[in-house]
Amino acid sequence: MTLTSSGYLTTHYGNGAGAFGSKASGSGWPAGTVAAPFGDLTKDRCNDLLVRMPDGTLRRYTGKCPGGGYSPSGSYTALGTGRQQYNVLTAPGDITGDGRTDLIARLASTGDIHLLADNGSGVFKSRVKIRSAWTGYTHITGAGDLNGDGFGDLLARRGDGTLFRYDGMGTGQFKDRVTVFTSWGSTYNAMVGVGDITGDGRADLVVRDTSGNLYRNNGKGNGSFTSRTQIATGWQGYKGLF
């Protein structure tokens, strides 16, 4: 998903061949909006969208299957306030072992990582702190199951360009970090775990550089990725990639 400075929130659909094809947009999103594509919170077999509004309210928009744009005026459920305290909101997949997607949030003031687990009724359980002081990471993204163990994983990029993977344990925690790449992506300003866009059943990674070039790193299924493949240009116009 992308967001423009003029308030267009767009869903770009994977084409199954490693790039993006069709898309759907909704307008009217205010500056400061943060989107978090999510799993199925409502048990309708369609992935939902979380949006943090500038006032800190977290909204759940019911997923649009087979597709369609989202607008602020659409039907939503409020999932709490005060979420502006987080500078990362991302969905790694299931890390609690209950088969439901969970939410990871980083507290801006301390860098502490909190788990907000899906309670099975369309909302989240109370937050649980699972890591402290993750202040050195410039980008953190949920990546799905990268190593094939059935649990969601997390990717974190340090300021020096080192990319780490944290494997979900199925207990609400992550294992110690594993280095995926070093001296990686000094020009990258966005990193998104997009699920499988190549059609091989493995979760992939998409990154954007400062020139607006978009690249794909194919998931190998063992926790690492192939070298990058350029899949688009001109993406510098998007102020947010989610």
NUTITI-352230 format. One record per residue (C-alpha): residue in three letters; x, y, z; residue number from 0. Coordinates in Angstrom, 2 decimals. Each point is the difference from the previous one (the first is absolute). Example, Ala and Ser with C-alpha at 12.3 -4.5 7.8 and 13.67 -1.06 7.14 Angstrom:
BEGIN
+------+---------+---------+---------+-----+
| rest |       u |       v |       w |  nr |
+------+---------+---------+---------+-----+
|  ALA |   12.30 |   -4.50 |    7.80 |   0 |
|  SER |    1.37 |    3.44 |   -0.66 |   1 |
+------+---------+---------+---------+-----+
//
This chain:
BEGIN
+------+---------+---------+---------+-----+
| rest |       u |       v |       w |  nr |
+------+---------+---------+---------+-----+
|  MET |    0.00 |    0.00 |    0.00 |   0 |
|  THR |    1.15 |    3.55 |   -0.72 |   1 |
|  LEU |   -1.03 |    3.46 |    1.19 |   2 |
|  THR |    0.50 |    3.25 |   -1.88 |   3 |
|  SER |    0.35 |    3.49 |    1.44 |   4 |
|  SER |   -3.37 |    0.83 |   -1.55 |   5 |
|  GLY |   -1.71 |   -2.68 |    2.08 |   6 |
|  TYR |   -0.41 |   -2.92 |   -2.41 |   7 |
|  LEU |    0.37 |   -3.40 |    1.67 |   8 |
|  THR |    0.55 |   -2.66 |   -2.65 |   9 |
|  THR |    0.05 |   -3.78 |    0.14 |  10 |
|  HIS |    2.39 |   -1.45 |   -2.59 |  11 |
|  TYR |   -0.86 |   -3.61 |   -0.78 |  12 |
|  GLY |    2.74 |   -2.51 |   -0.63 |  13 |
|  ASN |   -0.18 |   -1.54 |   -3.47 |  14 |
|  GLY |    1.47 |   -3.36 |    0.98 |  15 |
|  ALA |    3.03 |    0.59 |   -2.20 |  16 |
|  GLY |    2.05 |    2.10 |    2.41 |  17 |
|  ALA |   -1.44 |    3.46 |   -0.62 |  18 |
|  PHE |   -3.18 |    2.00 |    0.50 |  19 |
|  GLY |   -2.83 |    0.27 |   -2.46 |  20 |
|  SER |   -3.46 |    1.35 |    0.72 |  21 |
|  LYS |   -0.69 |    2.43 |    2.83 |  22 |
|  ALA |   -2.83 |    1.69 |    1.85 |  23 |
|  SER |    0.03 |    3.36 |    1.79 |  24 |
|  GLY |   -1.98 |    2.03 |    2.48 |  25 |
|  SER |    0.48 |    3.72 |    0.63 |  26 |
|  GLY |   -0.36 |    2.42 |    2.88 |  27 |
|  TRP |    2.56 |   -1.43 |    2.38 |  28 |
|  PRO |    1.53 |    2.75 |    2.19 |  29 |
|  ALA |    3.69 |    0.66 |    0.49 |  30 |
|  GLY |    1.39 |   -2.25 |    2.72 |  31 |
|  THR |   -2.06 |   -3.04 |   -1.00 |  32 |
|  VAL |    1.79 |   -3.33 |    0.45 |  33 |
|  ALA |   -1.35 |   -3.21 |   -1.55 |  34 |
|  ALA |    0.74 |   -3.55 |    1.12 |  35 |
|  PRO |   -1.24 |   -2.75 |   -2.34 |  36 |
|  PHE |   -1.07 |   -2.81 |    2.27 |  37 |
|  GLY |   -1.34 |   -3.52 |    0.15 |  38 |
|  ASP |   -3.59 |   -1.10 |    0.47 |  39 |
|  LEU |   -1.25 |    1.50 |    3.28 |  40 |
|  THR |   -3.68 |   -0.53 |   -0.69 |  41 |
|  LYS |   -0.01 |   -3.66 |   -1.09 |  42 |
|  ASP |   -1.50 |    0.77 |   -3.39 |  43 |
|  ARG |    2.99 |   -1.54 |   -1.83 |  44 |
|  CYS |    1.04 |    3.42 |   -1.30 |  45 |
|  ASN |    3.01 |    1.95 |    1.30 |  46 |
|  ASP |   -0.83 |    3.25 |    1.77 |  47 |
|  LEU |    1.68 |    3.41 |    0.04 |  48 |
|  LEU |    1.15 |    1.85 |    3.10 |  49 |
|  VAL |    0.39 |    3.77 |   -0.23 |  50 |
|  ARG |    1.41 |    2.28 |    2.68 |  51 |
|  MET |   -1.51 |    3.45 |   -0.35 |  52 |
|  PRO |    1.98 |    3.16 |    0.85 |  53 |
|  ASP |   -1.85 |    0.32 |    3.33 |  54 |
|  GLY |    1.28 |   -3.45 |    1.05 |  55 |
|  THR |   -3.23 |   -1.92 |   -0.56 |  56 |
|  LEU |    0.51 |   -3.48 |   -1.43 |  57 |
|  ARG |   -2.68 |   -1.03 |   -2.47 |  58 |
|  ARG |   -0.80 |   -3.39 |   -1.50 |  59 |
|  TYR |   -1.42 |    0.06 |   -3.51 |  60 |
|  THR |   -1.56 |   -3.25 |   -1.14 |  61 |
|  GLY |    1.95 |   -1.54 |   -2.84 |  62 |
|  LYS |   -1.25 |    0.46 |   -3.54 |  63 |
|  CYS |   -0.09 |   -3.30 |   -1.83 |  64 |
|  PRO |    0.53 |   -0.30 |   -2.90 |  65 |
|  GLY |    1.23 |    3.62 |    0.13 |  66 |
|  GLY |   -0.75 |    3.69 |    0.28 |  67 |
|  GLY |    1.27 |    3.27 |    1.42 |  68 |
|  TYR |   -0.24 |    1.20 |    3.59 |  69 |
|  SER |   -1.11 |    3.49 |    1.02 |  70 |
|  PRO |   -0.16 |    1.58 |    3.49 |  71 |
|  SER |   -3.78 |    0.26 |   -0.21 |  72 |
|  GLY |   -0.42 |   -3.73 |   -0.56 |  73 |
|  SER |   -1.41 |   -2.25 |    2.69 |  74 |
|  TYR |    2.54 |   -0.75 |    2.72 |  75 |
|  THR |    0.36 |   -1.20 |    3.59 |  76 |
|  ALA |    2.06 |    2.03 |    2.47 |  77 |
|  LEU |    2.60 |   -2.11 |    1.83 |  78 |
|  GLY |    1.23 |    2.50 |    2.54 |  79 |
|  THR |    1.67 |    3.38 |    0.30 |  80 |
|  GLY |    3.49 |    1.25 |    0.87 |  81 |
|  ARG |    1.71 |   -1.98 |   -2.74 |  82 |
|  GLN |    2.07 |    3.04 |   -1.04 |  83 |
|  GLN |    2.45 |   -1.13 |    2.66 |  84 |
|  TYR |    1.16 |   -2.69 |   -2.46 |  85 |
|  ASN |    2.33 |    0.73 |   -2.92 |  86 |
|  VAL |   -0.28 |   -3.54 |   -1.40 |  87 |
|  LEU |   -3.16 |   -2.04 |   -0.54 |  88 |
|  THR |    0.50 |   -3.20 |   -1.96 |  89 |
|  ALA |   -1.51 |   -3.46 |   -0.35 |  90 |
|  PRO |    2.54 |   -2.88 |    0.03 |  91 |
|  GLY |   -2.60 |   -2.75 |   -0.22 |  92 |
|  ASP |   -0.77 |   -2.41 |    2.82 |  93 |
|  ILE |    2.62 |    0.09 |    2.77 |  94 |
|  THR |   -2.18 |   -1.31 |    2.82 |  95 |
|  GLY |   -0.77 |   -3.40 |   -1.50 |  96 |
|  ASP |   -3.79 |    0.42 |   -0.16 |  97 |
|  GLY |   -0.20 |    0.32 |   -3.78 |  98 |
|  ARG |   -0.94 |    3.69 |    0.10 |  99 |
|  THR |    2.02 |    2.97 |   -1.25 | 100 |
|  ASP |    1.48 |    2.22 |    2.72 | 101 |
|  LEU |    1.08 |    3.64 |    0.13 | 102 |
|  ILE |    3.46 |    1.29 |    0.94 | 103 |
|  ALA |    0.43 |    3.60 |    1.17 | 104 |
|  ARG |    3.12 |    1.99 |    0.92 | 105 |
|  LEU |   -0.30 |    2.67 |    2.67 | 106 |
|  ALA |    1.52 |    3.23 |   -1.36 | 107 |
|  SER |    1.24 |    1.26 |    3.36 | 108 |
|  THR |    1.99 |   -3.08 |    1.02 | 109 |
|  GLY |    0.24 |   -2.30 |   -3.02 | 110 |
|  ASP |   -1.71 |   -2.75 |    1.99 | 111 |
|  ILE |   -1.81 |   -2.63 |   -2.08 | 112 |
|  HIS |   -3.53 |   -0.98 |    0.97 | 113 |
|  LEU |   -2.12 |   -2.92 |   -1.15 | 114 |
|  LEU |   -3.71 |    0.59 |   -0.52 | 115 |
|  ALA |   -1.44 |   -3.45 |   -0.55 | 116 |
|  ASP |   -3.22 |   -0.64 |   -1.91 | 117 |
|  ASN |   -2.59 |   -1.12 |    2.55 | 118 |
|  GLY |   -2.13 |   -1.81 |   -2.57 | 119 |
|  SER |   -2.91 |    2.46 |    0.24 | 120 |
|  GLY |    1.17 |    2.75 |   -2.34 | 121 |
|  VAL |    2.05 |    1.96 |    2.54 | 122 |
|  PHE |    3.34 |   -0.33 |    1.78 | 123 |
|  LYS |    1.02 |   -1.19 |    3.43 | 124 |
|  SER |    1.81 |    2.38 |    2.33 | 125 |
|  ARG |    3.52 |    0.75 |   -1.13 | 126 |
|  VAL |    2.95 |   -2.01 |    1.28 | 127 |
|  LYS |    3.56 |    1.31 |   -0.10 | 128 |
|  ILE |    2.24 |   -2.59 |   -1.63 | 129 |
|  ARG |    3.18 |    1.97 |   -0.81 | 130 |
|  SER |    1.69 |    3.13 |    1.32 | 131 |
|  ALA |    1.72 |    2.99 |   -1.63 | 132 |
|  TRP |   -0.12 |   -0.85 |   -3.69 | 133 |
|  THR |    1.11 |    3.54 |   -0.77 | 134 |
|  GLY |    2.81 |   -0.92 |   -2.39 | 135 |
|  TYR |   -2.27 |   -1.37 |   -2.71 | 136 |
|  THR |   -1.00 |    2.35 |   -2.82 | 137 |
|  HIS |   -2.57 |   -2.41 |   -1.46 | 138 |
|  ILE |   -2.01 |   -2.83 |    1.55 | 139 |
|  THR |   -2.49 |   -2.05 |   -1.98 | 140 |
|  GLY |   -2.08 |   -3.10 |    0.48 | 141 |
|  ALA |    0.96 |   -2.49 |   -2.68 | 142 |
|  GLY |   -2.21 |   -3.04 |    0.40 | 143 |
|  ASP |    1.48 |   -3.48 |    0.43 | 144 |
|  LEU |    3.46 |    0.27 |   -1.54 | 145 |
|  ASN |    1.55 |   -3.23 |    1.24 | 146 |
|  GLY |   -2.86 |   -2.45 |   -0.47 | 147 |
|  ASP |   -0.68 |   -0.79 |    3.67 | 148 |
|  GLY |   -3.59 |    1.25 |   -0.06 | 149 |
|  PHE |    0.55 |    3.14 |    2.08 | 150 |
|  GLY |    0.30 |    3.61 |   -1.09 | 151 |
|  ASP |    3.39 |    1.70 |   -0.10 | 152 |
|  LEU |    1.29 |    3.55 |    0.29 | 153 |
|  LEU |    2.68 |    1.85 |   -1.97 | 154 |
|  ALA |    1.98 |    2.91 |    1.46 | 155 |
|  ARG |    2.55 |    2.17 |   -1.79 | 156 |
|  ARG |    2.69 |    1.71 |    2.05 | 157 |
|  GLY |    1.38 |    3.43 |   -0.87 | 158 |
|  ASP |    3.23 |   -1.49 |   -1.36 | 159 |
|  GLY |   -1.94 |   -2.00 |   -2.58 | 160 |
|  THR |   -0.04 |   -3.37 |    1.78 | 161 |
|  LEU |   -3.25 |   -1.91 |   -0.45 | 162 |
|  PHE |   -1.06 |   -2.35 |    2.77 | 163 |
|  ARG |   -2.75 |   -2.61 |    0.27 | 164 |
|  TYR |   -1.85 |   -0.81 |    3.20 | 165 |
|  ASP |   -1.77 |   -3.36 |   -0.21 | 166 |
|  GLY |   -3.38 |   -0.32 |    1.68 | 167 |
|  MET |   -0.17 |   -2.79 |    2.59 | 168 |
|  GLY |   -3.75 |   -0.58 |    0.23 | 169 |
|  THR |    0.07 |    1.15 |    3.64 | 170 |
|  GLY |   -0.38 |    3.74 |   -0.55 | 171 |
|  GLN |    3.76 |    0.48 |   -0.10 | 172 |
|  PHE |    2.79 |    0.13 |   -2.57 | 173 |
|  LYS |    3.25 |   -1.91 |   -0.03 | 174 |
|  ASP |    3.31 |    1.88 |    0.08 | 175 |
|  ARG |    0.78 |    1.83 |   -3.20 | 176 |
|  VAL |    1.71 |   -1.58 |   -2.99 | 177 |
|  THR |    1.96 |    2.05 |   -2.53 | 178 |
|  VAL |   -1.51 |   -0.16 |   -3.48 | 179 |
|  PHE |    2.08 |    2.62 |   -1.85 | 180 |
|  THR |    2.84 |    2.36 |    0.87 | 181 |
|  SER |    0.72 |    3.39 |   -1.60 | 182 |
|  TRP |   -3.42 |   -0.26 |   -1.54 | 183 |
|  GLY |   -2.07 |    2.74 |   -1.52 | 184 |
|  SER |    1.77 |    3.21 |    0.96 | 185 |
|  THR |   -2.40 |    1.87 |   -2.32 | 186 |
|  TYR |   -3.19 |   -1.79 |    1.10 | 187 |
|  ASN |   -2.64 |    2.17 |    1.63 | 188 |
|  ALA |   -2.82 |   -2.54 |    0.11 | 189 |
|  MET |   -0.19 |   -3.74 |    0.70 | 190 |
|  VAL |   -3.21 |   -2.02 |   -0.09 | 191 |
|  GLY |   -0.78 |   -3.67 |    0.48 | 192 |
|  VAL |   -2.62 |   -0.54 |   -2.70 | 193 |
|  GLY |   -0.74 |   -3.71 |    0.22 | 194 |
|  ASP |    0.43 |   -2.20 |   -3.07 | 195 |
|  ILE |   -0.06 |    2.03 |   -3.22 | 196 |
|  THR |    1.95 |   -2.48 |   -2.12 | 197 |
|  GLY |   -2.40 |   -2.92 |    0.25 | 198 |
|  ASP |    2.44 |   -2.45 |    1.58 | 199 |
|  GLY |   -1.66 |   -0.08 |    3.43 | 200 |
|  ARG |    2.84 |    1.87 |    1.72 | 201 |
|  ALA |   -0.19 |    3.43 |    1.60 | 202 |
|  ASP |    1.88 |    2.74 |   -1.89 | 203 |
|  LEU |    1.47 |    3.38 |    0.90 | 204 |
|  VAL |   -0.44 |    3.31 |   -1.84 | 205 |
|  VAL |    2.30 |    3.01 |    0.49 | 206 |
|  ARG |    0.14 |    3.50 |   -1.46 | 207 |
|  ASP |    3.12 |    2.14 |   -0.44 | 208 |
|  THR |    0.32 |    3.77 |    0.17 | 209 |
|  SER |   -0.29 |    0.28 |   -3.79 | 210 |
|  GLY |   -3.45 |   -1.62 |    0.06 | 211 |
|  ASN |    1.11 |   -3.37 |   -1.38 | 212 |
|  LEU |   -1.92 |   -2.97 |    1.34 | 213 |
|  TYR |    1.71 |   -3.36 |    0.48 | 214 |
|  ARG |   -1.08 |   -3.50 |    0.95 | 215 |
|  ASN |    2.05 |   -2.50 |    1.98 | 216 |
|  ASN |   -1.47 |   -3.48 |   -0.42 | 217 |
|  GLY |   -0.49 |   -2.01 |    3.16 | 218 |
|  LYS |    1.96 |   -3.26 |   -0.07 | 219 |
|  GLY |   -2.12 |   -1.76 |    2.62 | 220 |
|  ASN |    3.00 |   -0.46 |    2.30 | 221 |
|  GLY |   -0.07 |    3.45 |    1.59 | 222 |
|  SER |    2.07 |    1.81 |   -2.62 | 223 |
|  PHE |   -0.54 |    1.68 |   -3.34 | 224 |
|  THR |    1.42 |    0.04 |   -3.51 | 225 |
|  SER |    1.77 |    3.04 |   -1.40 | 226 |
|  ARG |   -2.28 |    2.83 |   -1.02 | 227 |
|  THR |   -1.98 |    0.37 |   -3.24 | 228 |
|  GLN |   -1.27 |    3.40 |   -1.08 | 229 |
|  ILE |   -3.76 |   -0.05 |   -0.55 | 230 |
|  ALA |   -1.02 |    3.68 |   -0.31 | 231 |
|  THR |    1.23 |    3.58 |   -0.20 | 232 |
|  GLY |   -1.50 |    3.35 |    0.95 | 233 |
|  TRP |   -1.17 |   -1.00 |    3.46 | 234 |
|  GLN |    1.62 |    3.01 |    1.68 | 235 |
|  GLY |   -3.39 |    1.73 |   -0.18 | 236 |
|  TYR |   -1.38 |   -2.20 |    2.78 | 237 |
|  LYS |    0.61 |    1.36 |    3.48 | 238 |
|  GLY |   -0.98 |   -3.28 |    1.60 | 239 |
|  LEU |    0.44 |   -3.69 |   -0.90 | 240 |
|  PHE |   -1.73 |   -2.51 |    2.23 | 241 |
+------+---------+---------+---------+-----+
//
